[in-house]
């Protein structure tokens, strides 16, 4: 239990009506969870304004209400705190409520369109190889030491972030690695956190349904770096055309990494194989179990970050060689007939292009690349035709199908994708809205040596249709078809 005065340390206050000495049991931004003695904070969301639920929170027994505007009747024995930005205030208050756990961890955030999950997860695994206890907040799964907690968002809400970090501190974690999404930055979910490092991977076409413009999307990423403390490191991909933009206003220590130009940390691909890549990291050769140039960047970011955290270079190189791919990121399966399926989370035009470039460079002459791809419903519609175009440019056959249609009709999403299919590519494109059937058809049309990319869902084990999540796992579906073909 904390007093309101303790919770408000660091929060910019505009007005207080009532006592700051009141004791608070818990913090909530959902009025349905409020119990007597709790604090309710009214946030302005994308579709819901929490200010409308202040009366409900007070009726449920809230002792304190934090809001941006105060109007109408005020409840007796309730303290009202008016702030400029409720979301920012929530982040700071959540940190104070849990005794500022991020200050007791070495916290590193990873942002960018692609590569966040792989980079954050591999840093977590590398820290464990180093004999350190660590936590992870990621799209695939959250970890508090060894405890696995299912993930529902790329970056959790501010209360959940600080609760998880407090539990990490409690169980003896020294490090925490987290994905930092553009939504989380814009919504101030990371307010109040003390970062020791930030990594920028890249920025490409995504989330324009939310940010509206590419400029706003870049600015959201940059805001993360702008807010870093002086003691943190800011590490950016110098090969991305917006990479150096991230460093423009930060007071953190600035570093770059590159596979193409001069930088503080450099890598070069020496040899590519289906089962891995030989990299030259800062002049030293190391065999890795990862495939693709995009993974060379991910591993370079991991290597650079580990060195900046103080780990010895020779040990980091050893640990990098032991790391294994993350679930749903270029996971390969081979049928008894010699057909390879690659399951990957690629769900942006750039990610699809990167994965297919890698596959095209690995296939043998005379063999085909077949791509199964869809686009998510209720998300950025402008990337749909670009995704189909990227798939067509690098594939011999393309099957357009359903991803997570959510509230939209799969056929409408596929029509948006078809707009990106050029006239000379139409003959190699099939439309099969049922994803299970699409995967089966792609495998059936493949011959020995062919490579099938199943893109978009990766680690996900569900398909969201009309508000319901049905079990669906691309790897399971591939396995079933491979088994049925083997039994023929």
N, C-alpha and C positions, 0 to 999 in steps of 0.2 A: 504494500500500500504506500502511495506517495501523496504528498500534499500538492495542491494545484500549483502553488508557487514553485515547487521543485520541478514539476512537469513542464512549466513554461520557461525554464532557463534557455535562453537563446532564441525564443520566439519573439517576433516583432509585434507588439501589442498596440492596438488602436484605442481600445476602450474596455474597461472591466466594470461590470455591475455586480456587486456582491463581494464575498470574501475570497482572498487568495489562500487562506489557511485551511480551506475545506480539504478533507482527505478523500482521495479517489480510489475506488476498488479496481476498476478496469477501464480501458479505453475502447470505444466502438465507433465505427462510422456507419454501421448498419443498425438502424433503430430497433429492428426486431430482436437484436441480441442484448439490448440494454436491460440491466437489472438495477434494483435500488442501490444507490451509492456509486453508480458508474458515471463516466464522462462520455458525452455524445458529441462528435465533431461532424458538422454539416459540410459536406463537400459538394462542389458543383461538378457533376459527371457529364459524360457525353450525351446521355439520354435521360438522366435523372438528376434532380437538384435536391440534395440532402436537406436543404433549408425547409422544404415542404414537410419534413418528418420530425421537425423539432417538437411540435406538440405531442406526437406519439412517444418520443423519447422521454419527455418530461413526465407524461402520464405513466410511463413504465418505471419511473423513479430516478431518472438522471439527476445528479446533484450539480453537474456542470454542463453547460452547452458552449461549444466553441463554434463560431460562425463568422461569416464575412459581412453580413448585414443583420441588424436587429430591428425587428418591426413587430407591431402588435403587442399583445399582452405578454408580460413576463411572469413566470411562475414564482410563487413564494418559496423561499429557502433554496433557490437555484441561483448559482453564479453563472453569469453570461460573460464570455470573453470574445471580443470582436478583433479579428485579425485581417490582414490584407489578403492572405492566401491560405485557405484552410488545409489544402493538400500539403503545402510546405510545412505548416504548423504540425500536421499529423506526423510527418516524418521525424521532426525534431522531438516532439513529445513522446513518440514511440521509443526513440533512442533513450530519452531520459527515463522513461518508465522501466526499461530493461537495463538500466545502469550503463548505458553507452557501450554495448558489447563490441561494436566495430572498432573502438579504440583499444581493445584488448586482443584484437586479432590483426594479423597482417592480411588486409583485405585488398584483393585485386579484382577489378571489374573488366569485362571484355564486351566491347560493343562493335557493331558493324552489321551489314546485311547478311553475310555468309561467314561461317567459320566460328561463330560464338560458342556453340555447344562443344565442338571438338576441342577448341583451345582451352576453354574453362575446365572441361572434364580431364584433359590430358595434364593440365597443371595440377589438378587434384590428385591424379594418379602418380605423377612425378613426385609430389610432396610425400606421398605414402611410401614410394620406393626409397625416398631419402630417410625413412624412419620417423617421419613427422605425422602428427594427427592433423587432419584437415577437414573442412566442410566444403560442400558444393551446392550452389543454387543454379539449376539449369533447366532447360526445356525438357530434357529426357527424364531426369530424376534429381531429387535433392538428397544430400547426404549430411548427416550430423555425425562425424567420425565414420563409423561403420554402419550406422543406422540408416536404412533406406526409407525415404518418404516420397510418395508419388508427387509428381509436379503437375500443377494445373495451369500455370502461366510461365512464360519465359522468365519473367521477374515477378516474384510475389508482391502482395501489397505491403505497405510500410510496417504494419503491425506484425505480419507473418515474418518478414525479413528479420526484424529485430528479435522476435521470439526465437527463431531458428538460430540466430547468432548467439543469443544468450545461452541457448542449450549447447552450442558448440564450445563456448567458453567453459561452461560447467563440466563438460566431459573432457576438457584438456586440449582442445584444438588450438593450434598455433596459427593456422592459415585458414582463410576462406576465399574461394574463387567463385565468382558469380557472373552470369550473363546479365548484361544491362541493356534492355531493349529501349528503342526510341520512345515507345509508349510510356515506359516506366520513367524515363528522364523527363518527358513532357508533363507527366502527371505528378511529378515531384515525389515518386515513391522512394527515391534514394536520398531525399533530403535528410540531413542529420547524420549521414554515414561518413566515417573517416576512412577514406581510401588511401592505401599505400601504393597503389599502382593502377594504371588504366591502359588498356590495349585497344587499338583501333585496327580492325581487319580490312574492311573495304566498305564501299557504299554503292549500291546499285538499285535498280528499279524495284521498289516494294513499299507497301504501306501507304500509298498515296490516297487510299480511301480514308485514312485517318489524318494524315498530315496535309493533304490537298495539293501541295507543291513539293517538288524535289528540293527546292531551296529550304523549305521549312523542315524537311526530313534531315538535311545536312545540319541545319542549325540545332536540331534536337540532339544529334550526336555530339556536336561541338560543345553544347552546354555542359555536358558531362566533363569534358576536359577543362573548360573554363572554370569550373567549380572545384578543381583539385587543389589540395593543400600543397604548400611548398615542399614538404618532406616526401611527397609521392613522386613516382616516375610516370611519365607520359610517353608511351611507346606507340609509334604509328607506322603504318605500311607506306613507305615512300614510293612504291610502285602504283598506288592508287592515286588518281588525279586529284582527289580531295584529301589525301592523307596528311599533307603538311598544313592544311587548313585547321586541322584539329589542334595544332601546336601554337597557333597564332597568339592567343591571349592567355594561355595557361601559365601559372607561376611555378608549376611542377618542373622537375628535371626532365629535359626533353631528349628523346632517343628515337632513332629510325631503324627500320629493318627493310631489307630488299633482296630480291632474287635477280635484279636486273641492273642496278646502279650502285653507286657508292652509298654506303650507309654505315651506321654504328654496328649493326649486326647483319651479316650477309650469308646467303646460302646459294648453292648451285646444284642442280640435278645432274648427277654423273651418269647414272644408269636407271632405266625404267623397266620394271617387270610387272607381271600381273600379281605377283605375291609380295611386291614391295618396291622400294626406291633406295638407291644409293645416293646419299646427299653429302655435299661438302659444306659443313657448318663452320664458319669462321676459320677455314683452312684445314679442318680435320674431317676425314671421311668417316661416315657412320651409316650402317645399313639400317633401314627402317622398315617396319611392317605395313607401311602406308603406300597407297597408289595415287598418282596424280599431282600435277603442279600445284593445285590448290592446297593439297596437304603439305607440300613443301613450305608454303607460307604459314600454315597453321603450326607446323613443327618448329619453324624458325621463330615464330612469336613465342612459343612455349620455351624454347631454348633461351631466347633473349630475356624473357621475364624471369626465368629461374636464375640466370646470372645476375640480373638486377636485384633480385631478392637476396643475393649473397651466397648462393650455392657455388661450389667450385666447378669451373668449366669442364674439367676432365670427368667429374662425376656426372654432370648434367648430360654429357655426350653418352655416357654409359646408360643412363636411365632412359634417354630418348630412344635408344636402340631396343629397349625392353617394352616400350609402350605399344598398345594394340588399338585398332580402330574402335570408335564409339558406335554403339548400337544404332543401326539405321543410317550410317554414314559410309557409303561405298562398301556395303556388306556383300560378299560374293557367295554364290552357291553354284555348284556344277552338277549337272545331271549325269547319270551313267552313260548317256549318249554323247556327252561332251559339249553340251550347251551350257553356257555360263549366264546366270542371271545376276544382275547388280541391283540391289535395293538401296535407294538413296533418298534422303529428305529433300533433295533439290526441288524448290518450289518458286524460284524466281528465274527470269530469263538468263541472267548471268550464271547462276548456279547450274542450270541445265546445260548451258554451253560449256562450262568448265568440265563437268563430268563427262559429257559426250566427247569433248576434245581428247580427254584422257583415254576414253574407251577406243576412240578412232585410232589413236596412236599405238594401242596395244594389240588390236585385232590383226590377224594374219590376212594376207592378200586373198581375195576370193570369198571371204566370209562377210556376213551381214551384221549391221547394227540395227536392232529393233527397239523402239522406244514406246513405252506405255506411259502416258502422262495425262493428268487432268489439272484443274485449277479449283481452288477453294471458293465456296459460295460466300456471299456477304463480305467479301474482301476486295482489295484493289482490282477493279475490272480492267484497268488500262494495261496491266501486264499480261493479260490472257492471250491476245494475239501474238505478243512478243515471245511468249513461252512456246507456242505452237511453231512459230517461225524458227526459233533456235533448234527445236526438236527435228524439224524437217531438214535443216541445213546439214546436220551431222548424222542423220539416220537414213538407212535404206528403206525402212518401213516405220510408220508411226501409227499408233493406236490411240486415238483421243477418247478419254473415258471420264468417269466421275472420280472426284477426290473426296472432299468433305463438302457436299453441296449445301449443307445447312438449310436455310429457308428457301433457297433457290431451286429451280428445276434443273437437273443435270443437263438436259438438252439445251437449255438457254445458255448455260455456261459454255458448253461445247460449241455452240454457234458463235459466241464471242471469240473463242480460240480459232475457229475456222477462218475468221476474218484475216488472220495472220498467215494463212497457207497460200503461198504464191501459186499461180496457175500451173507452172511446170512441176509442182510438187503434189498436186491433187491426187494423182493416180496412186501414190504410195501411202495415202492416208486412209485409215479405216476409222469409223465411228462406232464404238461399242459402249454405250452408257453404263452398263453393268460392269463394275471394276473386276469382279471375280471372273466373269466371262472374258473380259479384255485380256487379263493376265494369261488365262488358259489358251486363248487364241494366239497370242504372241508366242508362247512356248511351242504350240503345235506347229506354227509356220517356220520355226527355227530348225537349222541343221547343225551338225557337228562343227564346232568352231565359231558359231555365231554367238554374239553377245546381246543380251536383252537388258535394257535399262528400265526399271520400274521406279518412276520418279514421283516425288511429292509427299509421301507419307512416312517413309523411313521407319522410325522407331514406333510410330503410333500403332496401337492395337485396336482401333475403333474407326468407324465411319459415322460421321454426324449427319443425320437426315431428319429434317423437320423437328429439330430440338431434341432428338433422341440419339444417343450414342450406341450403335450396334457393334458387337465385336467383329473386327476385321483386321487381319495382320497380313501384309504383303508377303512376308517371309513364309508364313504358314501356307498361304495360297500357292506359292511357288513350290514348296515342299510337297504339297498334295498332288499337284500336276506332275512333278518329276516322278513321284512314287507310282502314279497311275500309268505313266508311260513305261516305266520299268517293268510293270506287271503284265504288260501286253504280250 
